[in-house]
Amino acid sequence: MFGYRVPAPDQAMLISGGRRWRGGAPFRVVVGHGAFVLPFFRKARYLTLAMCESEVAETCVTKQGISLNVRSVIAFKVGNDDESIVNAGQRFLSDQDQMSTLTGRIFAGHLRSIIGSMTVEEIVTERQKLATEVLDGSKAEMAKIGLTVDSLQIQSIDDMNSGYIDAMAAPHNAAIQRQAQIAQAQANQQAAEAQQEAQRKQAEYARQTAVVQAQYKAEIDQAQAKAAQVGPLTQAQAQMEVISAQAELARQQAELRERQLVAEVVKPAEAEAEKVRILAKADAERMRILAEAAASNDRVALDRMLIDQLPQIVKEAAGGLAGANVNVLNGAEGLSELAASLVAQGLTILDSVKKNLAGSQEHVVSGNGSAAGPADPAALAAIEGAAGG
């Protein structure tokens, strides 16, 4: 709209002309909104409210008479209230760059004054104290011209190559260097100790590794020795088991053979012996009967002697066969035939003896004319020869 003005956010619009404004101000202050400016009758101008900066580089003399070159930076701006804007507008509206120049001069004066009351040690070690005192000293003056200070920073303090600050710092530097050397020595010692510890651990590890390897090798050798012994021991145990099995088999075979011999030889032999005994008993009975018959013919004594000698004859014949190397091929049947043969031979011998005796008796009877007497000695010898024969 024609004649309506709006200031920027960081500006204050100052409207002059017409009647005097509230509070006796020579102009109207408009901040943050617009206002109608009557053309030709009113005039609007703008004052910056933005942050401004001023650098100060001042040579100051300390309480000790030592010259210091101090550099600082001041951040300031026009105050936000109407009074500060009016004060600043009346002083800097036509040349707003003068705010930085004037601010620098104000702070330079207060800086010289405050540094003159402090020692170099205080200035160097207590910079924040210096800045606070400068701000406090300049606050009233800055308020009169409508400015407020946001911050003051002491950038550097130089003794202009006098060597005072360096000398002042020398003990601290020496102490710091000494501490640094001590720390370095301690670090070196710790490094050496750590290295020695590492070497010790390496040696210990190597020793333990060697011990473990030796134990491992010993275990392997022992296992290999045991493994090498397992073969012969196992083979010997197997051979012992084989021998034991063979001995058990031989024992079983011997028992089987013994039972076979008992079944094939002893039992048949006992049976044949029993048969021979029975036959001999029968023959003896038969001879007894014959003897009784002979006794009825007055040959009792001779026949009895013959009968008594018949078992002895058979026994002697059997004894002769026992000493001979005779093979019986047909088992029990062969033994029975042999026994029968012995008995038959005995009977044949007995008959022959009887015939000889009968002939002798006839000869005696015919010669002597008497009954038969004692047996002829020749006949008896024949009988004994047959029995022994």
Secondary structure, DSSP 8 states (H G I E B T S, - for coil): -TTEE---TTEEEEEESSS--GGG-SEEEE-SS-EE--TTT-EEEEEE-S-EEEEEEEEEE-TTS-EEEEEEEEEEEE-SSHHHHHHHHHHHSS-TTHHHHHHHHHHHHHHHHHHTTS-HHHHHH-HHHHHHHHHHHHHHHHHHTTEEEEEEEEEEEE-TT-SHHHHHHHHHHHHHHHHHHHHHHHHHHHHHHHHHHHHHHHHHHHHHHHHHHHHHHHHHHHHHHHHHHHHHHHHHHHHHHHHHHHHHHHHHHHHHHHHHHIIIIIHHHHHHHHHHHHHHHHHHHHHHHHHHHHHTTT-HHHHHHHHHHHHHHHHHHHHHHHHS----SSHHHHHHHHHHHHHHHHHHHHHHHHHHHHHHHHHHHHHH-S---S--HHHHHHHHHHHH-
